[in-house]
Amino acid sequence: MNYKEALSRLQDLCSKSERCEKDILDKLRAWNFQGDARPIIDSLKQDKFIDEERYTRAFVNDKIKFSAWGKNKILFTLKSKGIKEAIVKSYLGDYPIEDYIKRVEHEIIKKNRDIREENPYKRKQKLLAFAFQRGYENEIVYDFIDSITGIE
């Protein structure tokens, strides 16, 4: 695969969904592209096919609304993709806190209904494990789970 072919395929890919620089590099590796990736990345950025802030905004919105991820998991995932923490935190901060808390509470209530454990302490541990795996914050989770299980 040559430079023009790779650039064209990546432009098509980026026009269908948001991508970050790491996604592009991973795709080039998967295609066994042997050339220098930097000019391709620069061209995609210059032509606005790649935009870190736009990608972050879409990622945060989608993961909270559709995947019910918590802010900690989103932050960790985006940092692992090379997105600057300041950008991630600014978009996480833009998400309405009331909507976010309602989403977290809804997911915990739903999980509580699915747990078959009768022992309230084990039930609480399962709910906490679920909440932390989803990336929900301690200060939101502990009080709410305590109120559901009746255990402090």
N, CA and C of each residue as an Amber inpcrd file, in Angstrom:
protein
   456
   0.8460000  -1.1740000   0.0000000   0.0000000   0.0000000   0.0000000
   0.8960000   1.2430000   0.0000000   0.6090000   2.1550000  -0.9000000
   1.4130000   3.3690000  -0.9680000   0.7390000   4.5050000  -0.1930000
   1.4220000   5.6440000  -0.1660000   0.9710000   6.8110000   0.5960000
  -0.4240000   7.2580000   0.1600000  -0.6370000   7.4230000  -1.1550000
  -1.9110000   7.9300000  -1.6600000  -3.0630000   6.9730000  -1.3560000
  -2.7990000   5.7040000  -1.5030000  -3.8160000   4.6960000  -1.2130000
  -4.2070000   4.7250000   0.2710000  -3.1960000   4.7540000   1.1210000
  -3.4360000   4.7740000   2.5660000  -4.1980000   6.0420000   2.9550000
  -3.7710000   7.1810000   2.4420000  -4.4310000   8.4460000   2.7530000
  -5.8900000   8.4210000   2.3090000  -6.1370000   7.9340000   1.1220000
  -7.5020000   7.8740000   0.5990000  -8.3900000   6.9660000   1.4530000
  -7.8820000   5.7990000   1.8040000  -8.6580000   4.8650000   2.6250000
  -8.9270000   5.4520000   4.0150000  -7.9320000   6.1380000   4.5660000
  -8.0960000   6.7330000   5.8890000  -9.0610000   7.9180000   5.8600000
  -9.0250000   8.7000000   4.8000000  -9.9800000   9.8000000   4.6620000
 -11.4080000   9.2500000   4.6160000 -11.5870000   8.1710000   3.8890000
 -12.8990000   7.5360000   3.8120000 -13.3290000   7.0240000   5.1860000
 -12.4070000   6.3990000   5.8860000 -12.6760000   5.8640000   7.2220000
 -13.0350000   6.9840000   8.2000000 -12.2690000   8.0560000   8.1700000
 -12.4980000   9.1790000   9.0840000 -13.7750000   9.9420000   8.7620000
 -14.2090000   9.9060000   7.5210000 -15.4360000  10.6080000   7.1590000
 -16.6720000   9.8620000   7.6610000 -16.5140000   8.5780000   7.9930000
 -17.6420000   7.7780000   8.4850000 -17.8050000   7.8520000   9.9950000
 -16.6930000   7.9830000  10.7230000 -16.7610000   8.1030000  12.1850000
 -15.4990000   8.7880000  12.6830000 -15.6300000   9.3640000  13.8830000
 -14.5040000  10.0780000  14.4810000 -13.3710000   9.1070000  14.8050000
 -12.1570000   9.5460000  14.5550000 -10.9610000   8.7610000  14.8570000
  -9.9380000   9.6660000  15.5190000  -9.0650000   9.0490000  16.3010000
  -7.9540000   9.7910000  16.8740000  -6.6630000   9.3090000  16.2100000
  -5.5810000   9.9800000  16.5320000  -4.2910000   9.6480000  15.9200000
  -3.8970000   8.1990000  16.1810000  -4.1240000   7.7170000  17.3850000
  -3.7670000   6.3380000  17.7180000  -4.5730000   5.3470000  16.8830000
  -5.8520000   5.6280000  16.6560000  -6.6860000   4.7570000  15.8230000
  -6.1020000   4.6570000  14.4090000  -5.6330000   5.7840000  13.8930000
  -5.0550000   5.8190000  12.5460000  -3.7620000   5.0060000  12.5020000
  -2.9190000   5.2110000  13.4950000  -1.6570000   4.4530000  13.5360000
  -1.9230000   2.9550000  13.6590000  -2.8940000   2.5860000  14.4680000
  -3.2600000   1.1640000  14.6040000  -3.7570000   0.5990000  13.2760000
  -4.5590000   1.3860000  12.5720000  -5.0870000   0.9460000  11.2850000
  -3.9600000   0.7680000  10.2640000  -3.0190000   1.7130000  10.2540000
  -1.8830000   1.5940000   9.3290000  -1.0520000   0.3460000   9.6440000
  -0.8580000   0.0640000  10.9270000  -0.1290000  -1.1580000  11.3210000
  -0.8830000  -2.4040000  10.8680000  -2.1950000  -2.3880000  11.0250000
  -3.0130000  -3.5350000  10.6170000  -2.9410000  -3.7590000   9.1080000
  -2.7830000  -2.6920000   8.3640000  -2.6590000  -2.7840000   6.9110000
  -1.2230000  -3.0700000   6.4740000  -0.3130000  -3.2040000   7.4170000
   1.1180000  -3.4190000   7.1390000   1.7090000  -2.3130000   6.2730000
   1.2910000  -1.0880000   6.5510000   1.8380000   0.0680000   5.8410000
   3.2930000   0.2440000   6.2440000   4.1750000   0.2990000   5.2680000
   5.6130000   0.3520000   5.5340000   6.1900000   1.7630000   5.5290000
   5.4560000   2.7260000   5.0040000   5.9840000   4.0870000   4.9050000
   5.9100000   4.8540000   6.2130000   6.2740000   6.1270000   6.1390000
   6.2330000   7.0220000   7.2930000   4.7880000   7.4880000   7.5080000
   4.2670000   7.2590000   8.6790000   2.8740000   7.6010000   8.9850000
   2.6930000   9.0880000   9.2710000   3.7480000   9.7850000   9.6610000
   3.6360000  11.1860000  10.0660000   3.0160000  12.0850000   8.9890000
   3.4460000  11.9960000   7.7290000   2.8200000  12.8560000   6.7090000
   1.3260000  12.5700000   6.5180000   0.9380000  11.3300000   6.6920000
  -0.4770000  10.9750000   6.5690000  -1.2660000  11.5950000   7.7110000
  -0.7440000  11.4450000   8.9290000  -1.3970000  12.0220000  10.1060000
  -1.5110000  13.5330000   9.9530000  -0.4160000  14.1650000   9.5350000
  -0.4190000  15.6250000   9.3680000  -1.4440000  16.0640000   8.3340000
  -1.5290000  15.3330000   7.2420000  -2.4960000  15.6660000   6.2000000
  -3.9260000  15.5060000   6.6990000  -4.1910000  14.4350000   7.4380000
  -5.5350000  14.2150000   7.9840000  -5.9080000  15.3010000   8.9890000
  -4.9430000  15.7370000   9.7860000  -5.2060000  16.8150000  10.7380000
  -5.4510000  18.1410000  10.0180000  -4.6200000  18.4220000   9.0400000
  -4.7360000  19.6820000   8.3010000  -6.0920000  19.7780000   7.5990000
  -6.5640000  18.6610000   7.0610000  -7.8420000  18.6410000   6.3510000
  -9.0330000  18.3870000   7.2750000  -8.7800000  18.3940000   8.5920000
  -9.8040000  18.2520000   9.6270000 -10.5060000  16.8840000   9.6200000
  -9.8230000  15.8600000   9.1090000 -10.3590000  14.5040000   9.2290000
 -10.1240000  13.9850000  10.6470000  -9.0490000  14.4620000  11.2690000
  -8.7430000  14.1200000  12.6570000  -8.7450000  15.4130000  13.4630000
  -9.4720000  15.3920000  14.5580000  -9.5100000  16.5330000  15.4580000
  -9.6920000  15.9760000  16.8720000  -8.6810000  16.1470000  17.7320000
  -8.7080000  15.5800000  19.0850000  -9.9170000  16.0370000  19.8890000
 -10.2360000  17.3000000  19.8100000 -11.3400000  17.8370000  20.6000000
 -12.6850000  17.3080000  20.1090000 -12.8610000  17.2670000  18.8120000
 -14.1100000  16.7400000  18.2490000 -14.2570000  15.2540000  18.5910000
 -13.1550000  14.5180000  18.4920000 -13.1460000  13.0990000  18.8320000
 -13.5090000  12.9020000  20.3080000 -12.9000000  13.6980000  21.1730000
 -13.1410000  13.5850000  22.6100000 -14.5940000  13.8920000  22.9390000
 -15.1310000  14.9480000  22.3590000 -16.5260000  15.3200000  22.6030000
 -17.4610000  14.1710000  22.2140000 -17.2520000  13.5940000  21.0430000
 -18.0930000  12.4900000  20.5680000 -17.9180000  11.2490000  21.4430000
 -16.6820000  10.9440000  21.8150000 -16.3920000   9.7680000  22.6280000
 -17.0680000   9.8750000  23.9940000 -16.9120000  11.0290000  24.6440000
 -17.5100000  11.2420000  25.9680000 -19.0280000  11.1030000  25.8750000
 -19.6170000  11.7720000  24.9250000 -21.0710000  11.7410000  24.7730000
 -21.5720000  10.3140000  24.5250000 -20.9480000   9.6080000  23.6010000
 -21.3850000   8.2530000  23.2590000 -21.2030000   7.2750000  24.4070000
 -20.0810000   7.3480000  25.0930000 -19.8140000   6.3860000  26.1610000
 -20.7030000   6.6070000  27.3700000 -21.0600000   7.8430000  27.6660000
 -21.9610000   8.0860000  28.7940000 -23.3940000   7.7160000  28.4100000
 -23.8440000   8.1790000  27.2480000 -25.2320000   7.9560000  26.8550000
 -25.5330000   6.5130000  26.4580000 -24.6780000   5.9180000  25.6450000
 -25.0110000   4.6300000  25.0480000 -24.3390000   3.4380000  25.7220000
 -23.1650000   3.6300000  26.2930000 -22.4550000   2.5170000  26.9270000
 -22.5100000   2.5800000  28.4470000 -23.0180000   3.6750000  28.9840000
 -23.1450000   3.8830000  30.4400000 -21.7990000   3.7560000  31.1480000
 -20.7460000   4.2930000  30.5320000 -19.4360000   4.3110000  31.1610000
 -19.3720000   5.4610000  32.1480000 -18.5400000   5.2990000  33.1580000
 -18.2860000   6.3630000  34.1040000 -17.1380000   7.2440000  33.6430000
 -17.0040000   8.3700000  34.3070000 -15.9820000   9.3440000  33.9240000
 -14.5660000   8.8090000  34.1010000 -14.3320000   7.9890000  35.1290000
 -12.9870000   7.4380000  35.3370000 -12.5720000   6.5270000  34.1850000
 -13.4720000   5.6930000  33.7390000 -13.1680000   4.7660000  32.6380000
 -12.9410000   5.5340000  31.3310000 -13.7350000   6.5480000  31.1040000
 -13.5780000   7.3720000  29.9020000 -12.2270000   8.0780000  29.9270000
 -11.8940000   8.6660000  31.0610000 -10.6120000   9.3630000  31.1960000
  -9.4440000   8.4190000  30.9390000  -9.4720000   7.2590000  31.5570000
  -8.3920000   6.2790000  31.3860000  -8.2800000   5.8360000  29.9300000
  -9.4040000   5.5530000  29.2980000  -9.3950000   5.0820000  27.9110000
  -8.8540000   6.1520000  26.9640000  -9.3030000   7.3820000  27.1220000
  -8.8350000   8.4460000  26.2330000  -7.3610000   8.7720000  26.4670000
  -6.9180000   8.7260000  27.7300000  -5.4890000   8.9420000  27.9950000
  -4.6530000   7.8460000  27.3370000  -5.1610000   6.6220000  27.3330000
  -4.4290000   5.5270000  26.6960000  -4.3880000   5.6920000  25.1740000
  -5.3000000   6.4940000  24.6270000  -5.3010000   6.7890000  23.1930000
  -4.4690000   8.0280000  22.8670000  -3.8360000   8.5930000  23.8910000
  -2.9600000   9.7280000  23.6610000  -3.6490000  11.0800000  23.6810000
  -4.8810000  11.1310000  24.1280000  -5.5970000  12.4010000  24.2280000
  -5.1650000  13.0880000  25.5220000  -4.9010000  14.3750000  25.4410000
  -4.4440000  15.1180000  26.6170000  -5.5260000  15.1510000  27.6920000
  -5.0810000  14.9700000  28.9420000  -6.0030000  14.9170000  30.0790000
  -6.8290000  16.1930000  30.2090000  -6.2340000  17.3260000  29.9310000
  -6.9580000  18.6010000  30.0490000  -8.1460000  18.6480000  29.0800000
  -7.9680000  18.1390000  27.8800000  -9.0630000  18.1080000  26.8980000
 -10.1710000  17.1940000  27.3920000  -9.7900000  16.0250000  27.8770000
 -10.7790000  15.0540000  28.3550000 -11.5640000  15.6350000  29.5260000
 -10.8660000  16.2040000  30.4880000 -11.5410000  16.7440000  31.6710000
 -12.4680000  17.8960000  31.3070000 -12.0950000  18.6930000  30.3150000
 -12.9740000  19.8030000  29.9410000 -14.2890000  19.2770000  29.3580000
 -14.2350000  18.2290000  28.5460000 -15.4670000  17.6820000  27.9720000
 -16.2490000  16.8570000  28.9940000 -15.5610000  16.2030000  29.9110000
 -16.2670000  15.5030000  30.9880000 -16.9850000  16.4990000  31.8800000
 -16.3660000  17.6390000  32.1010000 -16.9750000  18.6890000  32.9070000
 -18.1610000  19.3380000  32.2320000 -18.1980000  19.3070000  30.9050000
 -19.3070000  19.8980000  30.1590000 -20.5770000  19.0590000  30.2320000
 -20.4180000  17.7600000  30.5200000 -21.5900000  16.8880000  30.5670000
 -22.4230000  17.2340000  31.8080000 -23.7320000  17.4530000  31.6610000
 -24.5660000  17.8650000  32.8060000 -24.5030000  16.8490000  33.9530000
 -24.1030000  17.3030000  35.1280000 -23.8880000  16.4260000  36.2700000
 -25.1810000  15.7440000  36.7100000 -26.3140000  16.4400000  36.6190000
 -27.5870000  15.8330000  37.0150000 -27.9150000  14.6480000  36.1140000
 -27.7290000  14.8050000  34.8160000 -27.9830000  13.7150000  33.8650000
 -27.0370000  12.5430000  34.1230000 -25.7980000  12.8720000  34.4120000
 -24.8000000  11.8380000  34.6670000 -25.1550000  11.0410000  35.9240000
 -25.5020000  11.7250000  36.9920000 -25.8490000  11.0370000  38.2450000
 -27.0940000  10.1740000  38.0560000 -28.0870000  10.6800000  37.3300000
 -29.2800000   9.8860000  37.0420000 -28.9120000   8.6230000  36.2720000
 -28.0060000   8.7630000  35.3220000 -27.5680000   7.6100000  34.5160000
 -26.8740000   6.5760000  35.4000000 -25.9840000   7.0330000  36.2650000
 -25.2610000   6.1360000  37.1720000 -26.2530000   5.4220000  38.0850000
 -27.1580000   6.1610000  38.6810000 -28.1410000   5.5670000  39.5910000
 -29.0270000   4.5600000  38.8650000 -29.4310000   4.8960000  37.6490000
 -30.2540000   3.9840000  36.8500000 -29.5260000   2.6610000  36.6000000
 -28.2580000   2.7410000  36.2340000 -27.4780000   1.5260000  35.9530000
 -27.2750000   0.6810000  37.2110000 -27.0580000   1.3220000  38.3460000
 -26.8680000   0.5820000  39.6000000 -28.1750000  -0.0830000  40.0290000
 -29.2950000   0.6100000  39.8800000 -30.5960000   0.0240000  40.2130000
 -30.8700000  -1.1830000  39.3150000 -30.5890000  -1.0260000  38.0410000
 -30.7900000  -2.1230000  37.0930000 -29.9300000  -3.3340000  37.4750000
 -28.6850000  -3.0860000  37.8200000 -27.7850000  -4.1690000  38.2270000
 -28.2700000  -4.8060000  39.5270000 -28.7660000  -4.0010000  40.4500000
 -29.2620000  -4.5080000  41.7260000 -30.4120000  -5.5010000  41.5080000
 -31.2710000  -5.2240000  40.5330000 -32.3710000  -6.1440000  40.2140000
 -31.8540000  -7.4670000  39.6540000 -30.7370000  -7.4250000  38.9390000
 -30.1970000  -8.6240000  38.2980000 -29.4050000  -9.5190000  39.2500000
 -28.9320000  -8.9700000  40.3530000 -28.1140000  -9.7440000  41.2960000
 -29.0110000 -10.6740000  42.0990000 -28.6270000 -11.9470000  42.1490000
 -29.4230000 -12.9530000  42.8510000 -28.9340000 -13.2120000  44.2790000
 -27.9490000 -12.4890000  44.7080000 -27.3400000 -12.6730000  46.0300000
 -28.2910000 -12.1800000  47.1280000 -28.5210000 -13.0250000  48.1280000
 -29.3950000 -12.6660000  49.2530000 -28.6380000 -11.9470000  50.3640000
 -27.3750000 -12.3210000  50.5630000 -26.5630000 -11.7080000  51.6120000
 -26.3330000 -10.2320000  51.2600000 -26.8000000  -9.3040000  52.1090000
 -26.6930000  -7.8730000  51.7680000 -25.2480000  -7.3800000  51.6320000
 -24.3250000  -7.9690000  52.3780000 -22.9260000  -7.5460000  52.2780000
 -22.3140000  -7.9870000  50.9380000 -22.6170000  -9.2000000  50.5390000
 -22.1310000  -9.6800000  49.2420000 -22.7970000  -8.9250000  48.0960000
 -24.0800000  -8.6020000  48.2670000 -24.7980000  -7.8120000  47.2620000
 -24.1320000  -6.4420000  47.0980000 -23.8150000  -5.8240000  48.2320000
 -23.1610000  -4.5200000  48.1980000 -21.8070000  -4.6230000  47.4970000
 -21.0340000  -5.6630000  47.7930000 -19.7270000  -5.8510000  47.1500000
 -19.8730000  -6.0200000  45.6460000 -20.8830000  -6.7600000  45.2280000
 -21.1130000  -6.9520000  43.7860000 -21.5020000  -5.6400000  43.1100000
 -22.3260000  -4.8670000  43.7820000 -22.7090000  -3.5710000  43.2220000
 -21.5100000  -2.6260000  43.1320000 -20.6800000  -2.6250000  44.1680000
 -19.4810000  -1.7810000  44.1470000 -18.5310000  -2.2190000  43.0360000
 -18.3400000  -3.5220000  42.8930000 -17.4590000  -4.0290000  41.8360000
 -17.9930000  -3.6210000  40.4620000 -19.2950000  -3.7410000  40.2670000
 -19.9200000  -3.3270000  39.0140000 -19.6790000  -1.8390000  38.7550000
 -19.9210000  -1.0240000  39.7680000 -19.7970000   0.4290000  39.6200000
 -18.3610000   0.8420000  39.3010000 -17.4020000   0.2320000  39.9640000
 -16.0050000   0.6090000  39.7270000 -15.5070000   0.0860000  38.3830000
 -16.0020000  -1.0710000  37.9720000 -15.6380000  -1.5960000  36.6510000
 -16.1610000  -0.6710000  35.5540000 -17.3090000  -0.0620000  35.7790000
 -17.8670000   0.8880000  34.8250000 -17.1810000   2.2460000  34.8780000
 -16.4000000   2.4820000  35.9310000 -15.6700000   3.7370000  36.0200000
 -16.4120000   4.8490000  36.7320000 -17.4130000   4.4970000  37.5400000
 -18.1420000   5.5110000  38.2810000 -17.3140000   5.9770000  39.4710000
 -17.5240000   7.2140000  39.8630000 -16.7370000   7.8270000  40.9210000
 -17.2080000   7.3990000  42.3050000 -16.2410000   7.2600000  43.2100000
 -16.5200000   6.8310000  44.5900000 -17.5770000   7.6890000  45.2600000
 -17.4320000   9.0140000  45.1550000 -18.3320000   9.9150000  45.8800000
 -19.7840000   9.7980000  45.4270000 -20.0190000   9.3510000  44.2170000
 -21.3820000   9.1530000  43.7370000 -21.8920000   7.7680000  44.1420000
 -21.0290000   6.7980000  44.0360000 -21.4070000   5.3960000  44.1840000
 -21.6730000   4.9740000  45.6280000 -20.7690000   5.2830000  46.5330000
 -20.8830000   4.7520000  47.8990000 -22.1950000   5.1140000  48.5740000
 -22.5490000   6.3730000  48.5840000 -23.7740000   6.7940000  49.2680000
 -25.0130000   6.1780000  48.6210000 -25.0290000   6.1260000  47.3120000
 -26.1960000   5.5810000  46.6260000 -26.3430000   4.0840000  46.8940000
 -25.2480000   3.3400000  46.8110000 -25.3170000   1.8990000  47.0850000
 -25.6710000   1.6470000  48.5490000 -25.1630000   2.4750000  49.4410000
 -25.5470000   2.3490000  50.8580000 -27.0470000   2.5280000  51.0220000
 -27.6210000   3.4820000  50.3250000 -29.0590000   3.7160000  50.4540000
 -29.8760000   2.5640000  49.8670000 -29.3760000   1.9080000  48.8430000
 -30.0890000   0.7810000  48.2370000 -30.0120000  -0.4580000  49.1340000
 -28.8050000  -0.7410000  49.6330000 -28.6100000  -1.9760000  50.4120000
 -28.9400000  -1.8060000  51.8810000 -28.9470000  -0.5730000  52.3700000
 -29.2200000  -0.3360000  53.7750000 -28.0140000  -0.6380000  54.6640000
 -26.8450000  -0.7590000  54.0510000 -25.6110000  -1.0790000  54.7950000
 -24.6390000   0.0850000  54.6300000 -24.0500000   0.4910000  55.7460000
 -23.0190000   1.5430000  55.6620000 -21.6890000   1.0150000  56.0360000
